[in-house]
Amino acid sequence: MAMPITGLKMTTSEPFAPVYREFAERFEKCLRPSTYPLAVKMIEKEEDIPKLAKRPLRDLGCHLNTCQCFAISRRIGDMIAQKQEDMWCFEAALAYGFTGGNLEAYNEGLEFFLAGKTRYPDGSKDLATGSKWARSFPRFEADKYVAIVSAPLARAGFEPDLVLLYVNPAQLNQILAGIVFEWGENVPCEIAAHGGCVNYVVPPMETGRFWVSNPCMGDISSAISLPEELVFSAPMAKVEPLLTGIERRQGYRGGMPVRYRMEAEGLLPDSYAEIASIMKMHRASVK
């Protein structure tokens, strides 16, 4: 029988560095997100798990999905650490390479997964199709990490690998415009029906790039991700210039909330009007 999650409260801990609080405040000012900017770190050694982090099995008396741990951190403000023994969803354990000290069992589970047996018959038309999907699944090497920890960025008692922002399309556009302003680049994304918590973490850490993902059905149904939410992942090393790009761009074109207007032949920025003139694109009243 499903169990209620109890014993949660905002973790009171000093941030690893005051700059994290500053970054969080700047994100909140620029984007007005509905939940805390989320700090995430992959832990290589058990002794490096923050002492004040709650552990689902030990402290809450239950296993949790990683998306639920992220939800607790970004909504309630608790710092949560998960090892394999704390997890309820196998996809995160496989993708993060958490063997729980039993590499043989991990490899047996990985073989089952790669054969497509977690997708077929209800999620793929045949085993071959399920296997094709499974083999594209991003994952870290086994035993590279032992745990994952999440907390609000403003109170992260650890040095984050990533900052995750749960945003709507308008907020995401502000982020993407800041990236164009600062780097002149677009952002890759991984849109998938399964493994949201995997796509939030593994590709951006493996590539060092910004990443956009969507909550999977598990995140939506069991961790209350909202229908309009997307997840933007930023490697920690890029957070400060990202914020600079967002802020500088908003200084030219405005930020949140969006100033809605729907009008024919609306007012164009000077550079848009100039290129329209070059291309002989005139108002209807101009013959």
FIKOL-819467 format. One record per atom (N, C-alpha, C): x, y, z. Coordinates in steps of 0.1 Angstrom, whole numbers, plus 5000, padded with zeros to 4 digits. Layout:
XYZ...
END
This chain:
500849885000500050005000500950125000500550234993501350354992501350425006502550485009502750545022502750695020502150775030502350915030503750955033504251065028505651115031505551205043506151175054506051255066507551295071507651385081508951415086509651525078508951595070509651695061509551835067510651915066510652055069511752115062511852255062512852325056514152295063515252245056516552225062517152355066517652365078518352495082519852465082520452515071521952495070522452615063523652655066524352765059524752715045524652805035525052765022526552745021526952655012528352625010529152755007528552845000529152974997528053074996528153195002527153295001526753324987527653304977527253344963526153254958525853134964524753054959523453124963523353184974522153264978521953374968523053444965522953554955522453504942523053394937522553334924521053304924520653244935519253204937518353334936518753434943517953554944517953624930518953614923519053674909518153594900518153464900517253384892515753414896515453424909514153454913513653594908514553684908514153824904513953824889514853754881514753754866513553674861513253554868512353454862511053444869511053484882509853464890509353314890510253214892509753074892508853044904508052944902507052914913507752824924508852764921509552684931511052734932511752684942513152724944514052674933514952764928516052704920516752594927517052484920517452354927518952334924519652304935521052264934521152114935521952054926522051904925523551874924523951774932525351724931525351574931526251514923526551374923527651354933527551254942528451234953529351104949530651114950531551004947531850914959531850974971532250904983531150924994530850815001529750825010530050935021531350945025531651045035531451185031531251205018530951345013529451375012528651285016527151315017526951415028526351535026526151635036525551575048526051615060525551555072524151595075523751715071522351755074521351715064521751645054520851595043519951485049518651485046517751375050517951265040517851145046517951025037516550955038515950925026514550885027514350755036515150655034514850535041515150555056516350615059516750635073515850735081515550845074514950955081513450965079512950915068511550925065510850785065511550685066511050545068510450495055510850545043510350495031511350515019511150455008511850474996511150584988511950664980511350774972511950764958511050814948511650834935512450964936513450964927514351084927513551214923512551204914511751324911511051364924510651274933509951314945510951384954512251344955513251414963513451554957513551564944513751694938512551784942511351724941510151804945510151854959510551764968510651804982511651924984512751914977513752014978513352154972512652144961512352274954511052334959510152244966508952304971508952324986509552234993509552245008510852305013511952285006513252345010514152245017513752115018514652015024515851975015516951945022518051885015517951735016517951665005517651525004518851454997519351345003520351264996519851124994520151074983519650934979520850844975520950734982521850624976520850524970521450414964520550314958519550264968519950244980519050184990517750274993517850404989516750494992515750514980516150454969515450474956514250374954513250424948512050344944511950314929512550404921512550394907513850344902513850234894515050174890515850254880515050334872515750414861516850504866516550574877517550664882518750584888518450474894519550394900520450344889519850294878520650244866521450354860520750464857521350574850522450644858522350654871523350724879524450624883524350494879525350394882525450354896524350364903524350324917524150174919525150104922525049954924524649904937524649994947524349954961525349854966526549854961527549754965527449614959526449604950526249464944526349484929527549484923527649504909527049394901527049274906526449164898524949184896524249224907522849244906522549364897523449474898523249584889523349544875524449474871524649434857523449344852522949254861521849174857520549254854520349364863519249454860519449534847520749574845521049644833520849564820521149434821520949344810519449334807518649314817517149314816516649434809517149554814516749684809517049694794518349664791518849684777518149594767517549484772516849394763515449444760515049564766513749624763512649574771512949494782511849424789511049524799511649644801510849734809509849814801510049814788509149884779508149794772508449674768507549584762506849504772505549474771504649504760503849634761503849704773502949814774503549944769504849954766505450074762506150074749506149954743506749944729506149834722506149834708505449734701506049604701507349594704508049464705509349494713510049384716511249394724512349464717512449454704513449524696513349674697512149724697511849864698512149914712511749834722512049864736513549864738514249774732515749764734516349884727515849924716516450044709516350164718515250184724515050294733516050284745516050164751516850154763518350174760518850134749520250154746520550294743519650384741519850524739519850604753519550534763519250584776520650644782520750764786522050814791522250764805523550734807523850684821525350704824525650714836527050724841527550574842528850564843529450434845529150384859529050254860528650194873529750224884529250264896530050294907530950414906530650504896531350634896530850714908529550704910528950784921528150694930528050734943527250654953525950724957525850854954524650924959524351044951523151094952522751224946522151304957522451434957521851524968521251644961520151694966519451804961519051894972519052024969518652124979518252254972517552344978517452484972518752544971519052604959520352664957520752764967519752844973520052944982520652884995520352754998520752695011521552565008522252554997522952434994524152415003524152315011525252285020526352205013526552225000527452144992527752234979528752194972529152264959528352194948527352254942526552194932527352154919526852054913527252024899526352094889525052104893524052164884523152244891522552344884521352414889520152374880519052334886517852294878516852404880516252454870515152544870513852484864512852474872511552424867510752554862510552564849510052684844508952664833508152764831507152754820507852804807507152794796507852834783508252984783507453074789507853214789509053234797509253174809510453184817511653124809511353004803512452944795512953034784512053104778512453194767513353304773513153354785514053444791515453394792515553264797516853194798517553184785516753134775517353104762517853234755517053344757517453474752518753524758518853494771520153524778521353454773521053324769522153244763522553294750521553324742521853384729522653514731522253604740522953724743524353704747524653604755525953584761526853504752526253394746527053304738526753294723525653344719525253324705524853184702524353104711524052964709522652934712522152824706520852754710521252644720520152584725520352484736519752344731520552234733519952104730518952064740518151974736517151924746516951774744516451714755516051574754514651564759513751534749512351524752511951374751511551324763511351184764510151154773509451034770508350994779508750944792510050894793510550834805511850884810512150874823513450904828513751054829512751134833513051274834514151314843514251254855515351284864516751244858516751154849517951114842518351214833517451264824517751364814518151504821517551534833517951654839519351654843519951544846521251534852522351474843522151364837523251294830523751374818522951404808523451474796524251604800523651694808524451824811525751794818525751694827527051664833528051604824527551514815528451444806529051544795528151634791528551724780529051864785528751904797529052034802528252144795527152114789526252204782524952234789524352344787522952364791522152264785520952234792520152124787518652154790517752124781516352134784515652004783514851964793514151834794512751864798511951754796510551764801510351664812509451694822509151594832508451474826508951354830508351234825506951204832506351104828505051074834505151044849506250984854506450954868506551084876507351184870507551314877506151384878505351374867504051444867503051374877503051244877502051174884502451154899503751134902504051104916504851214923505351314915506051424921505451564919504251564913503451684911504151794903504951754893505351844883504151904875504052024873502952084867502852064852501752064846501652044831502452134823502652264828503352364819504852364822505352284831506752294835507652224825508752284823509952224816511152244826512152164824513352164833514552214825515152324830516352374824517552334833518552274828519752234836520952314832521652374842522752454840523952404847525052364841526352334848526752454857527152424869527452524878528452624873529452584866530452674860529852784851528652754846528152854836527052934842526752924855525552994861525853144862526953184866527153334867527153404854527853354843527653424830526253404825525553294828524153284823523353394829523453414842522653524849523053654843524253684840524653804834523953824821523953724813523253724800521853754801521153684810519653704812519453854816520253904826519954034831520254144821521354124814521654224803520654234792520254114788519254104778517854164782517454134795516254194800516354344801517554394803517754544803517354614790517454534779517054584766515554564763515154444766513854394761512754364771513154384784512154354795512154204798511654174810511654044815510253994819510253934831508953884836508353984845506953994845506053914837506053964823505553874814505553914800504554024797504854114789503954224785503254174773502054124775501254064764500654174755500754154742500054244733499854164720498754174714498454114701497854214692498654264683498254374674498854354660498154384650498654384637499754494635500754454628501854554625502354624637502654544648503054594660504354664659504754744670505954814670507154724670508154744662509254654661510454724667511454644673512754694677513354764665514254854668514954934657515554844647516354744651517054654642516054574633514954534639513954454631513354554621513054674625512454764615513454794604514654804607515754834597515854724587515854594591515954484582514654474574513554504580512254494573512254604561512854714564512954814554513854774542514954714546515954664536515254554527514354474533513754364526512454414520512154544520510954604514509654544520509654524533508454474541507854594548506854654542506254774546504854754553504454854560503054854566502054844554500854794557499854784547499454924542499655034550499255164546500355224536501555164535502555214527502555144514502355214503502255154490503655154483
END
